[in-house]
Amino acid sequence: MKIIVQARATNKTTTLIYISAEKEAIIICNTHNEVVAILKQAYLLKLSIPEPMTFGEFIHSKGSMRGRSILFDNADILLKNLCKGAKLEAITLTTDDEK
């Protein structure tokens, strides 16, 4: 797993679009507006990517994602939304690829 940590508006999503095009990975984001923006940006970059989906769509996809590569955009926001109003203070991540 690759972890991209940068400030807002520093091309993190663009990086995910390039990875998505290379690996045919689905980008998971927060809102439908973000899906539209990602598709538009991929078009402007002349890159073909799988259809992105919202986190809600991802949750409801159940087992259909098994074996697929996925990329989470703005995972910090996704986690905050999952916390249902609780204050998310810290997270840990492991960068080692799963074997």
ZISUL-V520859 format. One record per run of one state. SS is the DSSP state (helix for helix, strand for strand, loop for the rest). FROM is the first residue (numbers start at 0). TO is the last residue. Records with the same first field share a line. If there is no record, write none. Layout:
# ZISUL-V520859
SS = FROM-TO  FROM-TO
This chain:
# ZISUL-V520859
loop = 0-10  23-24  29-30  44-51  60-60  65-68  72-73  82-98
helix = 11-22  31-43  54-59  61-64  74-81
strand = 25-28  52-53  69-71
